[in-house]
Amino acid sequence: MARGWESKSIESQMEDVGKRRSGHADTPPMTDEERKHQARYNQLQLSRTRIQQEMITACNTRFRMQLERELAFLDEELQKLKT
């Protein structure tokens, strides 16, 4: 009986994914340039998050200063991509 409930749950999840995907059918597909832009933006956001996490635990003053410079650089790059 557990397998029956499990398969129904999976089937329900698959239907939900299908509904979400079909909801985005109105938007045109992204061009290669837009995909590259989005990938670069996501990469910078992930790097920014990592640096912020490292700053929380950084004890060495020089290392912390380096992290602050990196964070400022990432903020500048993100700002360039927004415009």
C-alpha positions as CSV (number, residue, x, y, z in Angstrom):
1,M,0.0,0.0,0.0
2,A,2.9,2.4,0.7
3,R,4.1,2.0,-2.9
4,G,0.7,3.1,-4.2
5,W,0.7,6.3,-2.1
6,E,4.3,6.9,-3.2
7,S,3.6,6.6,-6.9
8,K,0.5,8.9,-6.5
9,S,2.7,11.5,-4.8
10,I,5.3,11.3,-7.6
11,E,2.6,11.5,-10.2
12,S,1.1,14.6,-8.5
13,Q,4.6,16.2,-8.4
14,M,5.1,15.5,-12.1
15,E,1.8,17.1,-12.9
16,D,2.7,20.2,-10.9
17,V,6.0,20.5,-12.8
18,G,4.1,20.2,-16.1
19,K,1.6,22.9,-15.0
20,R,4.5,25.3,-14.0
21,R,6.3,24.7,-17.3
22,S,3.2,25.3,-19.4
23,G,2.6,28.5,-17.5
24,H,5.9,29.9,-19.0
25,A,4.9,28.9,-22.5
26,D,3.8,32.5,-23.2
27,T,7.4,33.8,-22.7
28,P,9.6,33.6,-25.7
29,P,12.7,31.4,-25.4
30,M,15.9,33.1,-24.4
31,T,18.6,33.9,-26.9
32,D,22.2,32.7,-26.5
33,E,23.2,36.2,-25.4
34,E,20.4,36.3,-22.8
35,R,21.3,32.9,-21.5
36,K,25.0,33.9,-21.1
37,H,24.0,37.2,-19.4
38,Q,21.7,35.3,-17.0
39,A,24.4,32.7,-16.3
40,R,27.0,35.4,-15.6
41,Y,24.6,37.2,-13.3
42,N,23.8,33.9,-11.4
43,Q,27.5,33.2,-11.1
44,L,28.3,36.6,-9.6
45,Q,25.4,36.2,-7.2
46,L,26.7,32.9,-6.0
47,S,30.2,34.3,-5.6
48,R,28.8,37.2,-3.6
49,T,26.9,34.9,-1.3
50,R,30.0,32.8,-0.7
51,I,32.1,35.9,0.1
52,Q,29.5,37.1,2.5
53,Q,29.6,33.8,4.3
54,E,33.4,33.8,4.5
55,M,33.2,37.4,5.9
56,I,31.2,36.1,8.8
57,T,33.9,33.7,9.9
58,A,37.0,35.7,8.9
59,C,39.2,36.5,11.8
60,N,42.3,37.8,10.0
61,T,42.1,41.5,9.2
62,R,44.0,41.3,5.9
63,F,41.8,38.4,4.7
64,R,38.7,40.4,5.7
65,M,39.9,43.4,3.8
66,Q,40.5,41.2,0.7
67,L,37.0,39.8,1.0
68,E,35.6,43.4,1.3
69,R,37.4,44.3,-2.0
70,E,36.1,41.2,-3.7
71,L,32.6,42.0,-2.5
72,A,32.9,45.6,-3.8
73,F,34.1,44.2,-7.2
74,L,31.2,41.8,-7.4
75,D,28.7,44.5,-6.6
76,E,30.2,46.7,-9.4
77,E,29.9,43.8,-11.9
78,L,26.4,43.0,-10.8
79,Q,25.5,46.7,-11.2
80,K,26.9,46.7,-14.8
81,L,24.9,43.7,-15.7
82,K,21.7,45.2,-14.4
83,T,21.9,48.2,-16.7
